[in-house]
Amino acid sequence: MATNTKIKEFIIDDHNVINGLFTYSGALPVTAGTVLAPVGSGYRLDESDLQTLAFTSTASFSNTVSTRWGPVPQVQNAGSGDAVLGLLRYDVRETDENGQRYQFYPQKWAENQWTASGQGVSILNKGFVFISGAAGTITAGAYGYASGAGQLIGSAVGTISAAEQSRVGKFWGGVANQGAGKGFALFQIDPK
């Protein structure tokens, strides 16, 4: 899981956002700004566009069925060498800070821009964001790569990684005066 990665959207066109085609596969919670790659063969369209998901609950009740549905294709944290799809737009979690599930407080989840596990996630595929928590060399012109476990890492200016397909985009400035990993840097999302 990418640690302490946060994004603030700057210039995002809705045409460059992938909404609801994939669900997140991995340990929860996961934060916005995590670098994502498709699981297995990626997106596929077949007759069963939705899958049945188990409803986990602390209590079971007789004669009740609590079925949830979600998209079949999944994304996971991108590692070095993975084909990058984009950055996770909103946090994905199972419960809120009080242990309550999405079904009971959907308005709170919408206000906090959280996605419940099993729901289709929103993925930023192009655009400019302010991002914090990236590791490595964060300077103007440095490329950002998936370094494993979904974390974004900056490379020195002019350095091209052997794993070109794991390139996520380019930094257009260093981290603000708050030091590496704490402030925000301008990042252009443009996966290769």
C-alpha positions in Angstrom: 0.0 0.0 0.0 1.3 3.4 -0.8 2.0 5.2 2.4 0.9 8.8 3.0 0.2 9.5 -0.7 -2.3 12.3 -1.1 -3.6 14.1 -4.2 -5.3 17.4 -4.8 -6.8 17.7 -8.2 -5.7 20.7 -10.2 -6.6 20.2 -13.9 -8.7 17.1 -14.5 -11.0 16.6 -17.5 -13.8 14.1 -16.9 -12.9 12.5 -20.2 -9.6 11.4 -18.6 -11.2 9.6 -15.7 -12.0 5.9 -15.8 -15.1 5.5 -13.7 -16.6 2.2 -12.5 -15.0 -0.2 -14.9 -12.6 -1.8 -12.3 -12.8 -2.7 -8.6 -9.8 -2.6 -6.3 -8.1 -5.8 -5.4 -5.8 -5.6 -2.4 -5.4 -4.8 1.2 -7.7 -2.1 2.6 -7.8 0.8 3.2 -5.9 2.2 0.3 -5.4 6.0 -0.2 -6.0 8.2 -3.2 -2.9 8.7 -5.3 -1.9 5.0 -5.3 -0.5 3.9 -8.7 -2.8 1.2 -10.3 -2.3 -1.7 -12.8 -4.9 -4.1 -14.2 -5.1 -7.6 -12.6 -4.5 -10.6 -14.9 -5.7 -10.0 -18.4 -7.2 -6.6 -17.6 -10.6 -5.5 -18.8 -12.8 -8.0 -20.5 -16.4 -7.7 -21.6 -18.5 -10.9 -21.2 -22.1 -11.7 -20.4 -21.6 -11.4 -16.7 -20.6 -7.8 -16.3 -21.2 -7.9 -12.5 -20.1 -10.3 -9.8 -21.8 -11.3 -6.6 -19.8 -10.1 -3.5 -20.2 -11.4 0.0 -21.6 -9.0 2.5 -19.4 -9.2 5.6 -21.2 -8.4 8.8 -20.5 -8.8 12.5 -24.0 -10.3 12.9 -25.9 -12.9 10.8 -29.6 -13.0 10.7 -31.8 -15.9 9.8 -33.8 -15.9 6.5 -32.0 -12.8 5.1 -29.9 -12.3 2.0 -27.5 -9.4 1.7 -26.1 -9.5 -1.8 -23.8 -6.8 -3.2 -22.8 -6.5 -6.9 -19.6 -5.2 -8.4 -17.6 -5.1 -11.7 -15.6 -8.2 -12.5 -12.3 -6.6 -13.8 -10.0 -5.5 -11.1 -6.9 -3.3 -10.5 -4.1 -3.7 -8.0 -1.2 -1.7 -6.7 1.3 -1.3 -9.6 4.8 -2.7 -9.1 7.9 -2.0 -11.0 7.5 -3.2 -14.6 3.7 -3.3 -14.5 1.6 -1.6 -17.2 0.2 1.4 -15.4 -3.4 2.4 -15.8 -3.4 5.6 -13.7 -3.8 7.0 -10.1 -6.6 6.1 -7.7 -8.8 9.1 -7.4 -10.5 8.4 -4.0 -9.7 6.3 -1.0 -11.1 2.7 -1.0 -12.1 1.3 2.4 -14.3 -1.2 4.1 -15.6 0.9 6.9 -15.3 4.5 8.1 -13.4 5.7 11.2 -16.2 4.5 13.4 -16.4 1.0 11.9 -19.6 1.8 10.0 -20.1 0.4 6.5 -21.1 2.4 3.4 -24.6 1.0 3.3 -25.5 2.8 6.5 -24.1 6.3 5.7 -23.8 6.8 1.9 -24.0 10.6 2.2 -21.0 10.6 4.6 -19.0 8.5 2.2 -19.9 10.8 -0.8 -18.9 13.9 1.2 -15.5 12.3 2.2 -14.9 11.0 -1.4 -14.5 7.4 -0.2 -15.3 4.3 -2.3 -16.5 1.1 -0.6 -14.7 -2.1 -1.3 -16.3 -4.0 -4.3 -17.6 -0.8 -5.9 -16.1 0.5 -9.2 -13.2 2.8 -8.5 -12.4 6.2 -10.1 -9.0 6.2 -11.8 -7.2 9.4 -13.0 -5.6 8.6 -16.4 -4.4 12.0 -17.5 -4.2 15.5 -16.1 -2.4 17.6 -13.5 -2.6 17.0 -9.7 -0.7 18.1 -6.7 0.7 15.0 -5.0 2.5 14.3 -1.8 4.1 11.2 -0.5 6.2 10.3 -3.6 9.7 9.0 -2.9 12.9 9.5 -4.8 14.1 12.6 -6.7 11.2 15.1 -7.1 12.3 18.0 -9.4 11.0 19.7 -12.5 11.3 17.3 -15.4 11.7 14.1 -13.3 9.7 11.1 -14.4 7.4 9.3 -11.9 7.4 5.5 -11.9 5.5 2.8 -10.1 8.0 1.5 -7.6 6.1 -1.4 -6.1 3.1 -1.6 -3.8 1.5 1.2 -5.7 3.9 3.9 -4.6 5.1 6.7 -6.9 8.8 7.3 -7.1 10.6 10.1 -8.9 13.7 9.6 -11.0 16.5 12.1 -11.7 16.0 14.4 -14.7 16.9 12.7 -17.9 17.0 9.2 -16.4 14.9 6.6 -18.2 13.9 3.5 -16.4 14.4 0.1 -18.0 10.8 -0.6 -17.1 9.4 2.1 -19.4 5.8 0.7 -19.2 5.7 1.5 -15.4 6.1 5.3 -16.1 3.1 7.2 -14.7 4.0 10.8 -15.7 6.3 13.7 -15.0 6.9 16.1 -12.1 6.8 19.8 -13.0 8.4 21.1 -9.8 9.9 20.1 -6.5 8.1 19.5 -3.3 6.9 22.7 -1.6 9.0 24.1 1.3 7.9 21.4 3.7 10.5 18.8 2.8 10.4 15.5 0.9 7.2 13.5 1.3 5.4 16.2 3.3 4.6 19.0 0.8 2.9 18.8 -2.5 4.5 18.7 -6.0 2.8 19.4 -9.3 2.6 16.1 -11.2 1.3 15.4 -14.8 -0.4 12.0 -15.1 0.4 10.5 -18.5 1.0 6.7 -18.3 3.0 5.1 -21.1 
